[in-house]
Amino acid sequence: MASKGDYFGLGRLVSIILAIIPITAWICGIITRIQEGKIVAAIVRVFLGGWIVWVIDLVLMILSGRILRIIPL
């Protein structure tokens, strides 16, 4: 049984593929925060979800299967 990744409970490989593509990583990150009820984090992600956050999310997704969660709101 495949382990679940961070994007919508999809498998780790699918989540890594989604994280590699900047646009899908940005959109999936926003939707994931909204699903978790972290509206402030989603809004910050919309305005500050640039290259640095994308690179950090990509590295963390490859290494641990989880994306970065700085803002717990």
Secondary structure in CASP SS format (residue, H / E / C, confidence):
PFRMAT SS
TARGET T0000
AUTHOR 0000-0000-0000
METHOD secondary structure of the structure
MODEL  1
M C 1.00
A C 1.00
S C 1.00
K E 1.00
G C 1.00
D C 1.00
Y C 1.00
F C 1.00
G C 1.00
L C 1.00
G E 1.00
R H 1.00
L H 1.00
V H 1.00
S H 1.00
I H 1.00
I H 1.00
L H 1.00
A H 1.00
I H 1.00
I C 1.00
P H 1.00
I H 1.00
T H 1.00
A H 1.00
W H 1.00
I H 1.00
C H 1.00
G H 1.00
I H 1.00
I H 1.00
T H 1.00
R H 1.00
I H 1.00
Q H 1.00
E C 1.00
G C 1.00
K C 1.00
I H 1.00
V H 1.00
A H 1.00
A H 1.00
I H 1.00
V H 1.00
R H 1.00
V H 1.00
F H 1.00
L H 1.00
G C 1.00
G C 1.00
W H 1.00
I H 1.00
V H 1.00
W H 1.00
V H 1.00
I H 1.00
D H 1.00
L H 1.00
V H 1.00
L H 1.00
M H 1.00
I H 1.00
L H 1.00
S H 1.00
G C 1.00
R C 1.00
I C 1.00
L C 1.00
R C 1.00
I C 1.00
I C 1.00
P C 1.00
L C 1.00
END
